[in-house]
Amino acid sequence: MTSSLPKAFTLVTALQKVKGAQALWNTKNPEKVAQAYTSDCIWRNRDQFFAGHDAIVGFLQNKWSRENGYRLRKELFAFQDNRIAVQFWYEFHDEAGQWFRCYGLEDWTFDMESGKMRKRMMSGNDVPIRAEERWFPESVADVDSVPITEQHW
């Protein structure tokens, strides 16, 4: 996710960014994920506002210590110039074993010189689900292979 980009995204480069981010986040490695963002990147994640690598790493460490079994899928929603909008779904369970699916949207702005994201705004809603309702169980090797119907888009 960190190579120099043309002045504006194309369909191909926007899709590459989205799927690259999906793969990176599914590593659940906060230090590795943070490298995809500028050192002063601005984030809004639901009701939390922060900026910079240290804050990003801390946020992700906390997130993934609570969200067990985390698996994510991202899809390109729209793009223009140096911005991308993403729709995503991820599943996780809490310490009590209750599964959730988060339905969300992200608004990304990139520094086109570095290829890194300089702003990430996220809105999401966690919906409790039963284990048998999961889309992305461990038995699914590729989260992109799961059909997601229009009612969930």
C-alpha positions as CSV (number, residue, x, y, z in Angstrom):
1,M,0.0,0.0,0.0
2,T,3.0,2.4,0.0
3,S,4.2,3.1,-3.5
4,S,4.0,6.4,-5.4
5,L,0.8,6.9,-7.3
6,P,-0.3,8.9,-10.3
7,K,-2.1,12.2,-9.6
8,A,-5.5,10.5,-9.6
9,F,-6.7,7.0,-9.0
10,T,-7.9,4.8,-11.9
11,L,-10.2,1.9,-11.4
12,V,-7.3,-0.5,-11.4
13,T,-5.2,1.5,-8.8
14,A,-8.2,2.1,-6.6
15,L,-9.1,-1.6,-6.5
16,Q,-5.4,-2.4,-5.8
17,K,-5.5,0.0,-2.8
18,V,-8.7,-1.5,-1.4
19,K,-7.6,-5.1,-1.7
20,G,-4.2,-4.3,-0.4
21,A,-5.7,-2.7,2.6
22,Q,-7.9,-5.7,3.2
23,A,-5.0,-8.1,3.1
24,L,-2.9,-5.8,5.4
25,W,-5.7,-5.4,8.0
26,N,-6.3,-9.2,8.0
27,T,-2.7,-9.7,9.2
28,K,-3.9,-8.0,12.5
29,N,-0.4,-6.6,12.9
30,P,-0.7,-3.0,14.2
31,E,2.9,-2.0,13.4
32,K,2.7,-3.3,9.9
33,V,-0.8,-1.7,9.2
34,A,0.4,1.7,10.5
35,Q,3.2,1.8,7.9
36,A,0.5,2.3,5.2
37,Y,-0.4,5.7,6.7
38,T,1.5,9.0,6.7
39,S,3.2,9.8,10.0
40,D,0.6,12.5,10.7
41,C,-2.4,10.6,9.3
42,I,-5.7,11.8,10.7
43,W,-8.3,9.2,11.8
44,R,-11.8,9.1,12.9
45,N,-13.0,5.7,13.9
46,R,-16.6,5.8,15.0
47,D,-16.4,8.3,17.9
48,Q,-12.7,8.4,18.3
49,F,-10.4,11.0,16.8
50,F,-6.6,10.8,16.7
51,A,-3.6,11.2,14.5
52,G,-0.1,9.7,13.9
53,H,1.6,6.3,13.9
54,D,1.7,5.8,17.7
55,A,-2.0,6.5,18.1
56,I,-2.8,4.2,15.2
57,V,-0.8,1.4,16.6
58,G,-2.3,1.9,20.1
59,F,-5.8,1.9,18.7
60,L,-5.3,-1.2,16.6
61,Q,-3.6,-3.1,19.5
62,N,-6.6,-2.3,21.7
63,K,-9.1,-3.2,18.9
64,W,-7.6,-6.6,18.1
65,S,-7.2,-7.5,21.8
66,R,-11.0,-7.2,22.1
67,E,-12.1,-8.4,18.6
68,N,-11.3,-12.1,18.6
69,G,-11.5,-14.1,15.3
70,Y,-11.4,-10.9,13.3
71,R,-11.8,-11.3,9.5
72,L,-12.4,-8.4,7.1
73,R,-13.6,-7.8,3.6
74,K,-13.4,-4.4,1.8
75,E,-15.0,-3.4,-1.5
76,L,-14.5,-0.3,-3.6
77,F,-17.5,2.0,-3.3
78,A,-16.3,5.1,-5.3
79,F,-13.1,7.0,-6.1
80,Q,-12.1,10.4,-7.4
81,D,-8.7,12.1,-7.7
82,N,-6.8,11.1,-4.5
83,R,-9.8,9.8,-2.6
84,I,-11.4,6.4,-2.2
85,A,-14.7,5.4,-0.5
86,V,-14.9,1.8,0.8
87,Q,-17.7,-0.4,2.0
88,F,-16.6,-3.1,4.4
89,W,-17.8,-5.9,6.6
90,Y,-15.9,-7.7,9.3
91,E,-16.7,-10.3,11.9
92,F,-15.4,-10.9,15.4
93,H,-16.4,-12.3,18.7
94,D,-16.1,-10.9,22.2
95,E,-14.6,-12.7,25.2
96,A,-18.0,-14.2,26.0
97,G,-18.1,-15.8,22.5
98,Q,-20.8,-13.5,21.1
99,W,-20.2,-13.0,17.3
100,F,-20.8,-9.6,15.6
101,R,-20.6,-8.4,12.1
102,C,-19.6,-4.8,11.5
103,Y,-21.2,-3.0,8.5
104,G,-19.3,0.1,7.6
105,L,-18.0,2.8,5.2
106,E,-14.6,4.4,5.1
107,D,-13.5,7.7,3.4
108,W,-9.8,7.7,2.5
109,T,-7.6,10.5,1.3
110,F,-4.1,9.8,0.0
111,D,-0.8,11.6,-0.3
112,M,-0.1,10.7,-3.9
113,E,3.6,11.3,-3.6
114,S,4.2,8.6,-1.0
115,G,1.2,6.5,-1.8
116,K,0.2,6.5,1.8
117,M,-3.1,7.3,3.3
118,R,-3.2,10.7,5.1
119,K,-6.8,10.7,6.3
120,R,-9.1,7.8,7.3
121,M,-12.7,8.4,8.4
122,M,-14.7,5.3,9.4
123,S,-18.3,4.8,10.3
124,G,-19.6,1.3,11.3
125,N,-22.3,-0.5,13.1
126,D,-21.8,-3.8,15.0
127,V,-24.7,-6.3,14.6
128,P,-24.9,-9.3,16.9
129,I,-25.1,-12.6,14.8
130,R,-25.2,-16.3,15.6
131,A,-22.1,-18.3,14.9
132,E,-23.9,-20.2,12.1
133,E,-24.7,-16.8,10.4
134,R,-21.0,-16.0,9.9
135,W,-19.8,-15.2,6.4
136,F,-16.1,-15.5,7.1
137,P,-15.5,-18.5,9.3
138,E,-12.0,-20.0,9.4
139,S,-13.1,-22.6,6.8
140,V,-13.5,-19.9,4.2
141,A,-10.0,-19.5,2.7
142,D,-10.8,-16.3,0.7
143,V,-13.2,-13.7,2.1
144,D,-13.6,-12.4,-1.5
145,S,-15.2,-15.7,-2.5
146,V,-18.3,-15.1,-0.2
147,P,-21.3,-13.8,-2.1
148,I,-22.7,-10.7,-0.3
149,T,-26.2,-9.9,-1.5
150,E,-27.5,-6.4,-2.4
151,Q,-29.5,-6.2,0.9
152,H,-26.1,-6.0,2.7
153,W,-24.6,-3.5,0.3
